Amino acid sequence: MSGRVGDLSPRQAEVLSQFREKLQDVLPSLPAQDDYFLLKWLRARCFDLPKAEAMLRKHLEVRKRMDADNIIAWEAPEDLLKNKFRDCEVLRHECEQQTQKLGKKVEMVMMIYDCEGLGLKHLWKPAVEAYGELLSMFEENFPESLKRLFIVKAPKIFPVAYNLVKHFLSEDTRKKVVVLGSNWKEVLQKYIDPDQIPVEYGGTMTDPDGDPKCSSKINYGGDVPQSYYVRDQLAQQYEHSVVVNRGSSHQVEYEILFPGCVLRWQFRSEGADVGFGVYMKTKIGERQRAGDMTEVLPNQRYNAHMVPEDGSLTCSTPGIYVLRFDNTYSFLHSKKVSYTVEVLLPDTASAQQIQQLGDRLGEVSLNHSP
């Protein structure tokens, strides 16, 4: 049985009755009290009564902290998490309005993620962590609210990006993530009425002024305004520290087993600049000089003592990659360098599916375990 209204097993119906009984003390403070609402929380925890109750009570604490009953009228300042909570509340209210308008229960939304322009710069670690916090907030407070999530214009880097955040999603949510191929405009119309899709995305909807992108309804984003930039406000923690002696260098090696992996690094120096470059070894098992290795990212000096440096590299060839901190040009001063290096693995199933996207492929469901 699906665990939805009208499709409950005897056990599920009994658990629902017990769930309602256990929530008598908080029912008046719930945003909805009908079976549709309560069943969302039970389905999210596979009808495990204690877990569903704990999840819902925690959500009520979040609603109180967010002042959710008044959040739609709230004007968002710089609080990203609360702003996204507000967006979810707006969608929940929209579902209620559609329920009244259509005369049938509407409790789930369909979303489209346009990934055009997604690149390595978006995989900055603090940004990924912030996005993970948003996904966790959605999973914990708005269960069973997503019907399907379409990914369009997915670039080659998408499997890596998806692998970074998919562990924040439940197994059920991951089943709803669908990557569309080059015929994505046609596929969207199989699920969404054309008059509800902007012309820009293959439908017939426009703004009143004829704008095919429907800019009055969709925020297409863009570059972050300079006024939002901050410096030295993130206390970055590094995993390693090393003193690079004057006239010498320090090398760290990472083995890349298959193409498509991403090397990502962050480092800062103390007192003065430091050189940095990435190489690929030509001989395994022995230390090589820079001139004997294949240069992948040219060595150059970075003012990492003034602004921490971060970067990344997509490894197209398997092998031993060497990140080299260079202080050979300094005859007087040693340099202390603090750094963190990560190897980001593309989601294997996603990568294989992305490679198959073409005219013959309509959609790909990213259904796999973490």
N, C-alpha and C positions, 0 to 999 in steps of 0.2 A: 504494500500500500504506500502511496506517495506521502502520507502524513499531512495532507492538506484537507481543508474543509470538504466534507462529502466523500472523502477517500481515506478513512481511518480504520485501522484494524481494531479489534476489541481491546487489545493491550494499549494501543496509542490513545484510544478514547478514554481509557481509564487513567492513563498518565496525564492527559489533558485536564481531567476532572481534579486530580490530585494537585496538579500545578496551580490551577485556579484557587484551590482551597488554601494552599501554602502562601499565596500572594494576597490574601485578604487584607493584610495590614497596609499594603502599598497600592492596591488596585486603583484607588482614587487619584493617585499621582502619576499613573501611567498615561502616556500619550494616546493610547487606545486600550480598550478592555475586551474587545471581541475575540472570538476564537482565532480569527485570521492572524491577529497580532501575536497572541500567545503561542500559536503553533510555529511562528518564525523562530522563536527561541528554542523550542523543543527540537525542531528539525536541525538547527545549527549545532545542537549537542546530541544528535542521534537519539532523542527521547530519553536521555539520561537525566532524570529529574533533578538530582542535586546539582549537577553541572549547569543545567539550564537555569535553575533558580539563582545560583551564584552569578551567572552571567548577567541575568536581568537586573539583579540587585546592584551589581557593579555599574551597570548602565545608568541606573537611576542616580547613583552618586555622581557620575559624569554629567548627567543632565542638570543636576543641581549646581555643579561647579561651573558649567557653561551657561547657566541661566537659559536653558533651552526653550522654556515657554515664551520667552521674549526675544529669542535670538534672531528671528526673521526681521524684526524691526531694528535690530542692532546694526550700526554702521561700522564696518570692519576697519580697524587701524592696521597695526603691523603683526597681529597675532595670526599666523598662518593656520595653526591647528584649529583654532576656534572658528576661523573663517570657513574652513572646509567642513567642520561640523555643521555650520550654518547652511552650507550648500546641501548637505545631506538632509537636513530638516526641511529645506525648501522642496526638495524632491519628494519627501514623504508627504508633505502637504499637497503637492501637485497630484500625487497618486490618490489622495482622498478626494480631491476635486474631480478627478477623472472618474472615480467610482460613482460619485453622485451624478455626473453628467451622463455616463454610459449605462448606469443601472446595473453594473456588475463589478465585482471586486477587482480593483487594480492595486497590486502591492509590490510590483517589481519594475525595474527600469532596464532599458537597453542602452548601452553606451558605445560610442565610437572614439577610439584613440587614434589621432592622426600623428604618426611618428616621423613625418618628414622633417629632416634636419637633425634628427637624433644623432649625436656623435660622442666621441670620447670625452669631450669637455663636460658633458652632462653626467659622467660617471665619477665626478668629484666626490670623495668619500663623505664629507658632511652633508652633501645634497642627497646622496643615496640613503643615508641614515634618516634624514628628515622625511624623505618619501616613504621609507619603511614605517615611520611613526604614523604617517597619515593612513597607510594601508591597514595598520594594526587598529587604529581608531575606527575605521570603517568596518572591519571584520568583527570587532568586539561590541559595537553599538548599533549596527544596522544589518543584522543577519538576514539572509534570505531576501535581500532587496535587489540583487543583481540577477537579471534574466540571462543576459549575454553581453560580453564585451568584445567588440570587433577591433582588431588592430589593422590599420590601413597604412600603406606606404612604409612598410617595415624595412629599414636598411640592414646591411650585413651585420652591423654591430648589435642588432636587436637581441639575438640569443644570449649574448653576454649580459646585456642590461637586464633582460628578463630573469636570468639566473641569479642576479644579485638581489632581486626583490621577491621572487616567487615563494620563498620560505615564509614570508609574512602572510601569504594567502592560504586559506584552508583548501583541502583537497577538492571540496565541492566547488569552490570559487575557481580553482585552476581549470576545472572541467568546462567552465563557461567562457574561458579565454580563447578566442578564435582569430587566427591570423589569416587575412584575406590576400589573395594573389593579385595579379595585374588587372583582373576583371572585377575588382572589388565594387565598382559602382553598380554593376549589374546584380551582384550578389546581395548588396544592401537592400535592393528593391524587393527581394524575396521575403525580407523580414520586416521592412518598414515601408509604409505607403509613400509613394513618390512625392505627394504634396506635403510630406513632413520632412523631406530631405532637401537641403539647399541645392540649387543648381550646381554650385561648385562641387558637390559630392554626388552628382548624377541624378538628382531629383528635379522637382519643378518649383520648389518654394523660393521666393525672393523677398527682400525687404520691400516696404511700400514704395521706396524710391527706385526699385528695380535692381538693387544690389544683389548679384547672384551668390555672394558669400554670406548674406544675412548677417552682416556685421553688428546689427542692433541686437541680435540674439546670441551670437557666438563671439567670445573673446579669443582672437587668434594669437594673442601673446606677442612676443618679440623680445628685443634686447632689454635687459634690466636697466632702468634709469640710473644714472650716476648717483642720484640722491639716495639710492638704496645701498650703495656700496659701503662696506665697513672694513676696517683694518685693525688687526690685533685684538679683535673681540672674540675670537675663537681660540680657546686654550688647546692647541693641538698637542696630542700626546704621541710620541714616537716610540717605536719598538726597539730601536738600536741606536747606540751612540759610539762613535769611534774617533780617535785622534789621528788625523792624517799628518804624518811628520813632514817637515819641510823637505822639499825636493823629492817627495815620494807620492805614491797613490794608494788607494784602497779599493779592492775589487770584491764584489759579491756576485755569486753565480746562481742562476736559476735554470733548471732544466724544463724545457717546453716540449711536451710529448706529442702534441698534434697541433696543426694550424688553427688559427682563429682565437687562440688564447690572447689575453691582454695583460701586459706587464704595466702595473700602475705604481708610481712612486711619489713620495712626498719627502722633502728634506729641507733642513735649514743649517746654516753654518754660523759660527760665532766669531765675531771680530773682523772678518774680512770675507771676500768672495771665495768661491771654490769652483773648480772645473768639474764638468759632468758629461759623460757620454755613454752610449750603449754599444756593445760589440757582440759578435758571435764567434765562439771559439772554433778554430780550425783543427785543433788537436785536443783529444779528450784525455783527462787525467793528469794534466800538468798546467801550471800557471804560464800564461802567455803574455808577452808585452803587447801594448796597444797596437803597435805597428805590425804584429804578426797575426792579428785577428781581423775579421771582417767588420768594418765599421757600419753600424746600423743607424745610430743616431749620432751625428758629428759632435765631437767634444767641443764644449765652449764654456766660458766662465759665467757664473751666475752670481748675482748680488743676493745670495740667499741669506746673508746676515741682515739684510734690510727687509726683504719680503720672502717668506717661505716659498719654495718652489714646488710645484706639483705638475705631473705630466703622465703620459701613458703611451703605450706602443702596442699596436696589434701585430702579433708575431705570425707572419705568413709561412714560416718554415720551422719545423721542429729542430731542436738542438739546444746547446748550452749557451745561454745569453749572459753576458757579463755587464753589470752596472759598475762603472768606474768613476770614483771620486778622485779628481786630479789636483795635486798640489805640487807638481814637479816644477812649476814656474816660480815658486816661492823659495828664496834662499835664506830667509830669516825667520819666518813664522810657521808654526804648526797650526792646523785648523781642526777644531772640534766640529764634527758633523753628526747631526741626529737625523735618522731616516726611518721610513717605513716603506716596505715594498710588498706588493701583493700580486699574485697570479690569479687573474679572473678567468674562470673556465666558462666557455659557452655551454649552454644547456645542450647536450648532445642531440637529444630528440628534436629540439627546436632548430638547431643548426641544420640537421638533415632535412627538416621540413621546409625551412626557409630556402634552401638550395633548390627545392623542387617547385617553388612558386613560379608560375608561368601562366601562359594563356590557357593551358589546359586545366589549371588548378583553381577551384573556386574558393576553398577555405581549408584551413588547417586548425584542428583543435589541439591546444597545448595541454594535453592530459597526461601528466607524469608526476611521479613522486618527487619530493625534495631530495 
